[in-house]
Amino acid sequence: MPHIVPPHRPEQAAQDAGAVSELLDVLWGRGQEAVPGGPLSPSQVRALFAIEQYEGANLRTLGDALGSLPSSVSRLCDRLEAVGLVSRLPSSTSRREVELRLTRAGQSALAEFRDFRSREVRAVLARMAPRELAALAEGLAAFRRAAALAARPAGLAAEHVQRAADSA
């Protein structure tokens, strides 16, 4: 007899996603401590992910992506630059702006963080039945496509959003 999953209301799905997010925060918090050069705060990790995704973006665009004030973003980038994870280069389009890029150390820190995170998640996924794993993968792909469109910061070119959706 096939297993029938009751339909979810958006409110219940949002609560479930929040609970899973909290569990992932705990798992991944350990990965932030393991990054070479010292632990990274959650906001620093989010900034590195955004800078990677929107390579060459300026501070305003990063602020939009993070939902942060320009002064906070500038201080955050100061700290990331001081530890060698981010570089600020003169913009090719405006003398008043800088382009943000990950350094090799920043790319390496993200790679190590992703590896750690992947190991932690694989350990949990190994406990799931194949049917549950397939349903999760399908749901996560749909969520990622929808989130890529909903989270589009102002001022970003359409190709950035499309690239995020395509990688889902």
Secondary structure as the mmCIF struct_conf table of DSSP 4:
data_model
#
loop_
_struct_conf.conf_type_id
_struct_conf.id
_struct_conf.beg_label_comp_id
_struct_conf.beg_label_asym_id
_struct_conf.beg_label_seq_id
_struct_conf.end_label_comp_id
_struct_conf.end_label_asym_id
_struct_conf.end_label_seq_id
HELX_LH_PP_P HELX_LH_PP_P1 PRO A 2 ARG A 9
HELX_RH_AL_P HELX_RH_AL_P1 PRO A 10 GLU A 33
TURN_TY1_P TURN_TY1_P1 ALA A 34 ALA A 34
BEND BEND1 VAL A 35 VAL A 35
TURN_TY1_P TURN_TY1_P2 PRO A 36 GLY A 37
BEND BEND2 GLY A 38 GLY A 38
HELX_RH_AL_P HELX_RH_AL_P2 PRO A 42 GLN A 53
TURN_TY1_P TURN_TY1_P3 TYR A 54 GLY A 56
HELX_RH_AL_P HELX_RH_AL_P3 LEU A 59 LEU A 66
TURN_TY1_P TURN_TY1_P4 GLY A 67 GLY A 67
HELX_RH_AL_P HELX_RH_AL_P4 PRO A 70 ALA A 82
TURN_TY1_P TURN_TY1_P5 VAL A 83 GLY A 84
BEND BEND3 LEU A 85 LEU A 85
STRN STRN1 VAL A 86 PRO A 90
BEND BEND4 SER A 92 THR A 93
TURN_TY1_P TURN_TY1_P6 ARG A 95 ARG A 96
STRN STRN2 VAL A 98 LEU A 102
HELX_RH_AL_P HELX_RH_AL_P5 ARG A 104 LEU A 125
TURN_TY1_P TURN_TY1_P7 ALA A 126 ARG A 127
BEND BEND5 MET A 128 MET A 128
HELX_RH_AL_P HELX_RH_AL_P6 PRO A 130 ALA A 150
TURN_TY1_P TURN_TY1_P8 ALA A 151 ALA A 151
TURN_TY1_P TURN_TY1_P9 ALA A 154 GLY A 155
HELX_RH_AL_P HELX_RH_AL_P7 ALA A 158 ASP A 166
TURN_TY1_P TURN_TY1_P10 SER A 167 SER A 167
#
